[in-house]
Amino acid sequence: MEIVLERIAKKNTYTIGRLYLLADGDVKRKVLSGKSAGDKRSFEHTFDLKKLSKDSYFCDTLEPTWRNLNGIALKPEEVNAKYSRQSGKVARKIPGHTAIPEGSYRVLVTLSPRFKEWLPYVQGVPGFEGIRIHAGNYPDDTQGCILVGENKVKGMVVNSRIWLTRLKKRIQAAENQGEGIWITII
């Protein structure tokens, strides 16, 4: 199963996204090895963007502030030097207040020492540790993680626990069918 997080609103203090669920057959996966010894491998997952539709839409997400960690070219409305959004320049990470960089990552469901429950864990994010998908409502609840819910109120998600339970059930069903669980952030 491929979880696709499409970021749709990169605000100064939070990031709103849409979460889509795609079947394994809809995604082409490629492993990229590091350029020199000791480099971590990375993954490149591709799919038809038309698959991100009403049929595959699952819920909304809330993340910390998006910063230009990959140094990509920005649209004029996204440039804001105060929040490390200078076009073409690599921003610095602010722990607990920075959304993870775009890319494809493995997702495991593990016991969270902090939350004392089984939660999706986003594995292998360069420069980040302990990234979870969990319940919460406000940007301060993210602490670097991804919150699921419904974006019915500006700057927050609601019904988060309901959507987290639904996501965990979908992940479990995919694992029971022998599928790997991945998240691609675009």
C-alpha positions as a Markdown table, in Angstrom:
| # | Residue | x | y | z |
|---|---|---|---|---|
| 1 | Met | 0.0 | 0.0 | 0.0 |
| 2 | Glu | 1.2 | 3.5 | -0.8 |
| 3 | Ile | 0.2 | 6.4 | 1.4 |
| 4 | Val | 0.6 | 9.6 | -0.6 |
| 5 | Leu | 0.7 | 12.9 | 1.2 |
| 6 | Glu | 0.1 | 15.8 | -1.1 |
| 7 | Arg | 0.9 | 19.1 | 0.6 |
| 8 | Ile | -1.6 | 21.7 | -0.4 |
| 9 | Ala | -1.1 | 24.7 | 2.0 |
| 10 | Lys | 2.4 | 25.6 | 3.2 |
| 11 | Lys | 1.7 | 28.3 | 5.8 |
| 12 | Asn | 4.1 | 30.0 | 8.1 |
| 13 | Thr | 3.3 | 27.9 | 11.2 |
| 14 | Tyr | 1.8 | 24.7 | 9.8 |
| 15 | Thr | 1.3 | 22.6 | 6.6 |
| 16 | Ile | -2.0 | 21.2 | 5.4 |
| 17 | Gly | -2.0 | 18.1 | 3.2 |
| 18 | Arg | -4.3 | 15.5 | 1.7 |
| 19 | Leu | -3.7 | 11.8 | 2.3 |
| 20 | Tyr | -4.4 | 9.3 | -0.5 |
| 21 | Leu | -4.2 | 5.5 | -0.4 |
| 22 | Leu | -3.0 | 3.7 | -3.5 |
| 23 | Ala | -2.7 | 0.0 | -4.2 |
| 24 | Asp | 0.7 | -1.6 | -4.8 |
| 25 | Gly | -0.2 | -2.1 | -8.4 |
| 26 | Asp | -0.6 | 1.6 | -9.0 |
| 27 | Val | 3.0 | 2.4 | -7.9 |
| 28 | Lys | 6.4 | 1.8 | -9.5 |
| 29 | Arg | 9.2 | 1.6 | -6.9 |
| 30 | Lys | 12.9 | 2.0 | -7.5 |
| 31 | Val | 15.8 | 1.8 | -5.0 |
| 32 | Leu | 18.6 | 4.3 | -5.4 |
| 33 | Ser | 21.9 | 3.4 | -3.7 |
| 34 | Gly | 24.1 | 6.0 | -2.1 |
| 35 | Lys | 26.8 | 7.7 | -4.2 |
| 36 | Ser | 29.7 | 6.9 | -1.8 |
| 37 | Ala | 30.3 | 4.3 | 0.9 |
| 38 | Gly | 28.2 | 4.9 | 4.0 |
| 39 | Asp | 25.5 | 6.7 | 2.2 |
| 40 | Lys | 22.0 | 5.6 | 2.9 |
| 41 | Arg | 19.9 | 4.2 | 0.1 |
| 42 | Ser | 16.8 | 6.2 | -1.0 |
| 43 | Phe | 13.6 | 5.3 | -2.8 |
| 44 | Glu | 11.9 | 6.7 | -5.7 |
| 45 | His | 8.2 | 5.9 | -6.1 |
| 46 | Thr | 6.3 | 7.0 | -9.2 |
| 47 | Phe | 2.6 | 6.9 | -10.0 |
| 48 | Asp | 0.1 | 8.6 | -12.3 |
| 49 | Leu | -1.0 | 11.8 | -10.5 |
| 50 | Lys | -4.5 | 11.2 | -11.9 |
| 51 | Lys | -4.7 | 8.4 | -9.3 |
| 52 | Leu | -4.9 | 11.1 | -6.6 |
| 53 | Ser | -8.6 | 11.6 | -6.9 |
| 54 | Lys | -11.8 | 11.4 | -4.9 |
| 55 | Asp | -11.7 | 7.6 | -5.1 |
| 56 | Ser | -8.3 | 7.4 | -3.5 |
| 57 | Tyr | -8.6 | 10.4 | -1.1 |
| 58 | Phe | -8.6 | 9.2 | 2.5 |
| 59 | Cys | -8.3 | 12.3 | 4.9 |
| 60 | Asp | -6.5 | 15.5 | 5.6 |
| 61 | Thr | -3.2 | 16.0 | 7.4 |
| 62 | Leu | -1.5 | 18.6 | 9.5 |
| 63 | Glu | 2.3 | 18.9 | 9.8 |
| 64 | Pro | 4.8 | 21.5 | 11.2 |
| 65 | Thr | 6.0 | 24.3 | 9.0 |
| 66 | Trp | 7.4 | 23.3 | 5.7 |
| 67 | Arg | 10.9 | 24.4 | 5.1 |
| 68 | Asn | 12.9 | 24.2 | 1.9 |
| 69 | Leu | 15.2 | 21.3 | 3.1 |
| 70 | Asn | 15.8 | 20.1 | -0.5 |
| 71 | Gly | 16.6 | 23.6 | -1.9 |
| 72 | Ile | 13.9 | 23.4 | -4.6 |
| 73 | Ala | 12.7 | 26.3 | -6.7 |
| 74 | Leu | 9.6 | 27.9 | -5.0 |
| 75 | Lys | 6.6 | 29.7 | -6.4 |
| 76 | Pro | 6.6 | 33.4 | -5.5 |
| 77 | Glu | 3.9 | 33.0 | -2.9 |
| 78 | Glu | 5.9 | 30.4 | -1.1 |
| 79 | Val | 9.1 | 32.5 | -0.7 |
| 80 | Asn | 9.5 | 33.8 | 2.8 |
| 81 | Ala | 13.0 | 34.3 | 4.3 |
| 82 | Lys | 11.7 | 34.4 | 7.9 |
| 83 | Tyr | 10.6 | 30.8 | 7.6 |
| 84 | Ser | 13.6 | 29.5 | 5.6 |
| 85 | Arg | 11.8 | 29.5 | 2.3 |
| 86 | Gln | 14.3 | 31.2 | 0.1 |
| 87 | Ser | 14.0 | 29.9 | -3.5 |
| 88 | Gly | 16.9 | 27.7 | -4.4 |
| 89 | Lys | 18.5 | 27.8 | -1.0 |
| 90 | Val | 18.6 | 24.9 | 1.5 |
| 91 | Ala | 16.8 | 25.7 | 4.7 |
| 92 | Arg | 17.9 | 24.6 | 8.2 |
| 93 | Lys | 15.8 | 22.2 | 10.2 |
| 94 | Ile | 14.2 | 23.4 | 13.4 |
| 95 | Pro | 13.7 | 20.2 | 15.6 |
| 96 | Gly | 10.0 | 19.6 | 16.2 |
| 97 | His | 8.9 | 22.5 | 14.0 |
| 98 | Thr | 9.9 | 21.3 | 10.6 |
| 99 | Ala | 8.0 | 19.0 | 8.2 |
| 100 | Ile | 9.9 | 16.1 | 6.8 |
| 101 | Pro | 11.4 | 16.5 | 3.3 |
| 102 | Glu | 9.6 | 15.2 | 0.2 |
| 103 | Gly | 10.4 | 11.7 | -0.7 |
| 104 | Ser | 9.4 | 8.0 | -0.3 |
| 105 | Tyr | 9.8 | 6.3 | 3.1 |
| 106 | Arg | 9.0 | 2.9 | 4.6 |
| 107 | Val | 6.2 | 2.8 | 7.2 |
| 108 | Leu | 6.2 | 0.3 | 10.1 |
| 109 | Val | 3.6 | 0.0 | 12.8 |
| 110 | Thr | 5.5 | -0.1 | 16.1 |
| 111 | Leu | 4.8 | 0.6 | 19.8 |
| 112 | Ser | 5.4 | 4.2 | 20.5 |
| 113 | Pro | 7.2 | 4.8 | 23.8 |
| 114 | Arg | 5.7 | 8.2 | 24.1 |
| 115 | Phe | 2.1 | 7.5 | 23.3 |
| 116 | Lys | 2.1 | 3.9 | 24.7 |
| 117 | Glu | 0.2 | 2.6 | 21.6 |
| 118 | Trp | 0.9 | 1.0 | 18.3 |
| 119 | Leu | 1.4 | 3.8 | 15.7 |
| 120 | Pro | 2.7 | 4.1 | 12.1 |
| 121 | Tyr | 6.4 | 5.0 | 12.2 |
| 122 | Val | 8.0 | 6.7 | 9.2 |
| 123 | Gln | 11.4 | 5.1 | 8.8 |
| 124 | Gly | 14.6 | 6.4 | 7.2 |
| 125 | Val | 13.9 | 10.1 | 6.9 |
| 126 | Pro | 17.3 | 11.8 | 6.6 |
| 127 | Gly | 18.0 | 14.0 | 9.6 |
| 128 | Phe | 14.8 | 13.1 | 11.4 |
| 129 | Glu | 14.0 | 10.4 | 14.1 |
| 130 | Gly | 10.8 | 9.3 | 15.7 |
| 131 | Ile | 8.4 | 10.5 | 13.0 |
| 132 | Arg | 5.0 | 9.1 | 13.7 |
| 133 | Ile | 1.5 | 9.4 | 12.1 |
| 134 | His | -0.7 | 10.1 | 15.1 |
| 135 | Ala | -3.8 | 11.9 | 16.5 |
| 136 | Gly | -3.8 | 15.6 | 17.3 |
| 137 | Asn | -5.5 | 18.8 | 16.4 |
| 138 | Tyr | -3.1 | 21.8 | 16.4 |
| 139 | Pro | 0.3 | 22.6 | 14.9 |
| 140 | Asp | 1.8 | 22.4 | 18.4 |
| 141 | Asp | 0.6 | 18.8 | 18.6 |
| 142 | Thr | 2.7 | 17.7 | 15.6 |
| 143 | Gln | 6.2 | 18.1 | 17.2 |
| 144 | Gly | 7.6 | 17.1 | 13.8 |
| 145 | Cys | 5.0 | 14.3 | 13.1 |
| 146 | Ile | 2.1 | 13.9 | 10.7 |
| 147 | Leu | -1.4 | 14.3 | 12.2 |
| 148 | Val | -4.5 | 12.9 | 10.4 |
| 149 | Gly | -8.1 | 14.2 | 10.5 |
| 150 | Glu | -10.4 | 16.6 | 8.7 |
| 151 | Asn | -9.3 | 20.2 | 7.9 |
| 152 | Lys | -12.6 | 21.8 | 8.7 |
| 153 | Val | -11.2 | 24.6 | 10.8 |
| 154 | Lys | -8.3 | 26.9 | 9.5 |
| 155 | Gly | -4.9 | 25.7 | 10.8 |
| 156 | Met | -6.1 | 22.5 | 12.5 |
| 157 | Val | -7.5 | 19.0 | 11.9 |
| 158 | Val | -10.5 | 17.6 | 13.7 |
| 159 | Asn | -11.8 | 14.0 | 14.3 |
| 160 | Ser | -8.2 | 12.9 | 14.4 |
| 161 | Arg | -8.6 | 9.8 | 16.6 |
| 162 | Ile | -11.3 | 8.5 | 14.2 |
| 163 | Trp | -9.1 | 8.9 | 11.2 |
| 164 | Leu | -6.1 | 7.4 | 12.9 |
| 165 | Thr | -8.1 | 4.3 | 13.8 |
| 166 | Arg | -9.3 | 4.0 | 10.2 |
| 167 | Leu | -5.7 | 4.4 | 8.8 |
| 168 | Lys | -4.4 | 1.8 | 11.2 |
| 169 | Lys | -7.1 | -0.7 | 10.1 |
| 170 | Arg | -6.3 | 0.0 | 6.4 |
| 171 | Ile | -2.6 | -0.6 | 7.1 |
| 172 | Gln | -3.3 | -3.8 | 9.0 |
| 173 | Ala | -5.5 | -5.1 | 6.1 |
| 174 | Ala | -2.7 | -4.3 | 3.6 |
| 175 | Glu | -0.1 | -6.1 | 5.8 |
| 176 | Asn | -2.4 | -9.1 | 6.1 |
| 177 | Gln | -2.4 | -9.3 | 2.3 |
| 178 | Gly | 1.4 | -9.3 | 2.3 |
| 179 | Glu | 1.8 | -5.7 | 1.0 |
| 180 | Gly | 4.6 | -3.4 | 2.2 |
| 181 | Ile | 3.5 | 0.0 | 3.6 |
| 182 | Trp | 5.2 | 3.1 | 2.1 |
| 183 | Ile | 4.5 | 6.9 | 2.3 |
| 184 | Thr | 5.4 | 9.2 | -0.5 |
| 185 | Ile | 5.3 | 12.9 | 0.3 |
| 186 | Ile | 4.9 | 15.4 | -2.6 |
